[in-house]
Amino acid sequence: MRMTAVAKELVEIVGGLPEDKAREVVDFARFLKHQAGDAEWERIIADTRTYPKLDKFVADALREGPAQPLDPGKL
């Protein structure tokens, strides 16, 4: 994988920090990555498009009644 200029800059910055401060930068980067994932889920949840095939599948499944728990012995 090729490193971007931003990634190279970050590596240089983190490499020049004391271990505890470098760890804080890494933790913050993980937080930002998580936030980006949350934003994507919010976009998906807010999507108002309809999905007729999925809606029909769900309605049919609900008409079948409650599902039985899986029996590992029958798998």
N, C-alpha and C positions, 0 to 999 in steps of 0.2 A: 504494500500500500504506500502510495506517495504522500508525503506530508505537505500540507498546505503551508503558506507563509505564516499564517496565524498560528498553526500548530508548532512550527519551528520557533516562533517568537515565544510562545508559552513555555516550551521546553527550556529555552534559554533563561527565561525569568524564573521558573520553578527551580532550575538547576543552581541558580545563584542564591537561593533562599535557605535559611536554616530549616532543618527537617520539620519542625513543628509548624512553621509558616507555610512550607511547601504543602504539608498535609491539609492546612486550611484552604489553600487554593484548590487542591484536588477535591476536597469536600464541597466547596462552593461550585466547582464545575459539575459535580454530580447533581447538586441541587438544581442547577440551571438545566441540565439534561432532563431531569425529572419534570421540571416545569414545562419544558417543550412537549413532553409526552402528555401532560395534563391538558395542555392547550389543544392538542390533536383530539383527545377524547371529548373535550368540550365542543369542538367543531362537529364531531360525529354525532354527539347527542343532540345538538341544536339543529341538525339537518332535518328539514321538513319534507323532503322528498318521500314519496310513497313507494313501497316495494310490494306490488300486488302478489307476486308468487310467494314471497316470504309470508305476507299476511295470510294467504290461503293455507300455506303449510302449517302455520301456527294455529289457525282456526280449526283445521282438520285434526291436529294433534290434541287440542283441548277437548274436542268432541269425543275423542277416544276415552277420556276419563283419566284418572290419576295413573301414573306410571308405577310399575312394580319395581321394588329395589332389585338391583343386579345381584344375581346369585353367582359368586365366583366359581362354584362347582359346575355351573352350566356353561361357562365360557370356553 
